[in-house]
Amino acid sequence: MFQSKIAGIGYYVPKNVYTNNDLTRFMETSDEWIQERTGIKERRYADRLEETTTTMAVEAAKIAIERAGTSTEAIDFIIFATLSPDYYFPGCGVLLQREMGMKEIGALDIRNQCSGFVYALSVADQFIKTGMYRNILVVGSEKHSFALDYSTRGRSVSVIFGDGAGAVVLQPSSEAGKGILSTHLHADGGEAEKLAMYYPGASGGKWLDQKPTWPDQELGGMLMTSDMLADGTAFPYMDGQAVFKKAVVKFPEVIHEALAKNNLKASDIDMLVPHQANLRISQFVQKTLGLRDDQVFNNIQKYGNTTAASVPIALCEAWEQGKIKDGDLVCLAAFGAGFTWGSALIRW
């Protein structure tokens, strides 16, 4: 069985910077209010008409492929993680394939929100280990800015999220003890409604206490109504306290699981790259694990929460800044809607 390694990595963020003060033009908030609760100072928003989840992924993928020393022709599988696809269907995997002029390879879409990239990396790892594929492009990309509620009503969610993309190329490794050591995935749907966007699907909110009213009950009617826009039920919902309480438990758990699997301890970690959900969560996890500041990488201050893109963007920045070096033990961890969570332990 092969070992898999990250052979190339890249990221892309839009040029449009929106500071916390910029958001005060649309809602009652302040830089102090946002930083105190999230640690975020600014975020990037894609050009509404020119950039999409797919086009941002293309830019990140180009860099990752070049750094891997390979070509688009050599990519033999795509795994694309996002919660903000360009179309409800088909998924962004095939759109990326088309935009990059790739041959007729398989393309898989992952819908695991904040933990999407870790899930995607785990799936890719299995394909490499079994020898099925040799060059897998793994992407996390998000365009949140087009679907947020920028009124005061929606500020607790809208101030958090930003746009961007990250990508890696996974290849077999011939070096013993190097590459992805193990991955660990979990899910618990018991509190799925604590962080969700309820109404785009066909269920009609059957699991919710608040039932939507369709224009035509017999025929189903429209999935989106003006009432949903007016009362905010068309936008993402988050119970921030519930998410925080669960995250600060499951983050350390899944990291310890990865360490125990490989007979290692927290102090062995050279760099922890957590999903950039909230700086307060990352700081709590750091304290719980007893890690120093130089053992944890955070960039949520600049980009906000980019969901499936946050781990590869942060991983790439940490590597570019020389904070991840050959032989370092790197841990990736994520927690998000579902709830789903996971970790990956890598010997760089």
N, C-alpha and C positions, 0 to 999 in steps of 0.2 A: 504494500500500500504506500502511495506517495504522501509526502508532506506538502502543504500548500504555503505559498508566501505572497506577500504583497510586493509585486515587482515594480509597480508604478502607481503614483497617486497625484491627483490634481483637484482643484476646486475653482469655482466661479461664483462671484457675487455681483449683483447689479451695481451700476455706478451711482444710482440715486440714493443718497443718504438722507434719512429722516431722523432727526434728533427728537428727544423727548419734548423739547420746546416747540418743535414743528407740530407735534400732535395737539398742542394746546389750541391750535387754530380750529380744531374739529370737535374737541370734547373738553369737559372740565377735568383737567388733570394738571400735573406739574412735574418738572424734572425730579424734584425731591421725592414726590409720591411714588413715581415709577422706580427710581433707583432703590428706594428703601425696601420695596416689595419684591423686586426682581433682579436688581443689579444692572439692569440694562440702561445704557446711555443713548444708543442709536441703533438703527437697523437699516437694511437695504430693501428697497422696493423695485421690482422689475418695471420696465417700461410696459405699460398696459397693452399697447397694440403691437409692440415689436418683440417682446420677449415672452417665452412660454416656459412651462416646466421642462419641456423637451429641449428647447434651444439652449437653456442654461446648462442642462445635462450634457449637451454636445460639447460645449466649451470646456467643461470639467473633464470630459472623457478624452478629448484631444490631448490634453496635458498629460493625463495618466498613461495613455497609450504611448506617447512619445517618451516619457520617462521610463517606461517598461522596456524600451528598446525594441518595440514591435510595431505592428501596423494594423489598420482597421481590417485588412484582408486576413490577418492571422486570428482575429477574435472569433471564437467558435461558439460562444453563448453569451447572452445578455441577461442580467437580473436587475430590474429597475424597481426601486422602492420609492413610493410617494403616497401621500394622502390627497394631493391636489393635482390629479391627472388633467391633461388638456381636454380629454373627452371622457364621458362616463364609460364608454367603450368605443373603440379598442383601447388597450392600455398604452402607456408611454413607451414600453419596450420596443414595440414594432415601429413606433414613430421615430425613435432614436435610431433604430436600424436603418430606416429609410433615409433620414437626414444625413447619416454618415456613409451612405452608399455601401453598406455591408451586404455580404452574400446571404443566402437563405438559411440563416442559422436560427436556432431556437431563441425565443425571447420570453422571459417570465416576469410577471409583475407581482410585487409584494405589497400588500396593504396592511402593514402593521404599524403605521403611524410613527411615533417617536422611536420605537425600537426597530423600525423597518430595515435600516442599514445593517444592524447586527444580525437580524434574521437572514437578510440577503447574503451576508458574508458567510454565515453558517451553512446555508444551502450550497453556495459556491464551493466552500471547503470540502463538502462531501463529494461533489462532482470531480474535483481535482484529485482527491485521495483515491477514488476508485479508478482513476485513469480515463474517465469518460470524456473530459475536456481538458485542454491544456492552456487556453487563454480565455479567461472569463472576465467580462467587463461588469463590474458591480457599481451601481449608481444609486445615489440618494439625491432627489431634487424636489424642491417645493416652491410654489408660487402662492403664498398665502394672501398676499395683499389685495387680491381681487374679490375676496369673499369674506371680509371682516366687517363688523359693525363699528364704524368710526364715530358713533354718537357716544355721549356720556354713558348711556345705558350699557354699551358694549365694551367700555374701556378696560375692564379687568381681564378681558381676553385679548383685545386688539393691540394693546400696548406691548404685548409679549412677542408677537410673531414677526418674522421677516422672511425674505426670499433668498434663495441661493441653491447651489448644487455642489456635490462632491463625488468623486469617482475613484475607484482603484481597479487595477488589473491584477487578477490572481493567476499565478502560474505554479507548476510543480517545483519543489525545491530539492536539490541534491545534498544539501547540508543537514546533517543530523542535528536534531535539537533546535533547528531554526524554523521560522515561519509560524503558522497558526498552531498553537499547542492544543487548544480545546475551545469549544463554544458551548454555551448553555442557554437554553430557551425555555421560557415559562409564559403561562397565560392564566387568567382568572376572570371570567366574564360576569362574576357576581355583581360587580358594580359598574357595568358597562356604560350606564347612563350618566355617570359622574363626569365623564369627559366625552362628548359626542356631538355630532352634527346630525340631528334626528331625521329630517324630513325628505331628503332627496330620494330615498329608497321607496320601494313599493309597499312596505309593511304598513304605512300610514300611522306610524307611531303606536303600534299595537302594544308595545311594552311600557308605554308611558302613562302616567296618571292623567295627563292632559291630552285629550283626544282631539285631533284636528278635524275640522268640518270641511268636507269636500263639496264643491259646487253641485255635484251629481252623485249621490251616494250609491245608486244602483250601478252606474257605469264606471265609477271610480273617479272620474273628473280629472282636474289638473293636479299635479303633484305640488305645485307652488301657487300660493294665492297672495293677494295683496295684504290680507290680514296677517299672514305669517311674516311678511316684511315689517308690518306695522308693530306687531307685538314682540318681534325679535326671535321667534322660533325658527326662522329660516337660517339663522346664524349659528356658529358653533357655541356650545354651552360647556362651561367648566365649573365644577365645584372645587375651587382652588384648595381649600383646606383638606378635603378628602384626598385629592391627588397628592398633596404634600405629605400627609400622614402615611400614605401607602408607599410613596416613593422612597422616603428616608428609611423604610424598613427593607424594601425589596432590593434597592441599590446595593447596600452592603452585603446582603444575603447572597446575591448572585455573583458578586465579586469574590467573596469567601469561597463559594462553591468552585469557582474556577481555580483559585489558588490551591484549595485542598486536593482537587483532581490532579494537580501537578506537583504536590508535596512542597508547596511554597507558602510564604506568609506575606502579609501586607507590606512589611518593610522591604521585601524583595522587589516591589514594583518600582521601576524607574520612572514611568509616566502613566498616570491614569487619565484617560480621555473620556469623560462622561458626556452623555447626551446633554446638550445645553438647554435644559428646561427652565431653570431658575438658578441664579447664582447662590441663593440661600440654600437650595437643596444640595448643590455641589459642595458648599462649605460645610454643611451638616455631615455629609458623607465623608468628606476629608477628615473631619474631627473624629468621627466614629472609627475610622480606619487607622487613625494616628499618623496620617501622612503629612509631610512638610509641604509648604507652598510650591516648592520646585518639583514636587512629585505629581502635581495635578495641573492640567491645562484647561483654562477657561477663556473663551472669547465671546461669550454671550453679551458682554458689555458693548461690543461693536456690531453684532449681527442679530441679536435677539435669538429667539427660538426658531430654528429652521427645520425642526422636526426630523424627518428622515435624512436630511442633508447635514445635520449639525455634527454628527460624529465624524464623517469623512472630511468636512471642512476643518474642524478643529484638529484632527489627526494630521492633515496636510500642513496646516499652519505650524503646528508644533515641530514637525519634521523639517520644514523650510527654515525655521528659526534655530535649528541645531539642537533642539531640546530632546529629540529622539535620535539616538546614534546606533550604529551597528552593534548588535549584541544586547541592546537594552530590552528589559521586560516591559512590555506595553499591555495595559489592560483597557479594553473598551467596554463600556456599560451603558445601558439605556433602559428607560422606563417610560411608558406612555399609555395612551388610550387603549381600552380593551378590557381590563388592563393587560398589557403584555410587557415583558421585560426580558433582558438577556445580557450576556457578557461574552467576551472573546479575549483569550489570553494569547499574546503574540511574543515570540522571541525575534526581535527585529534583525 
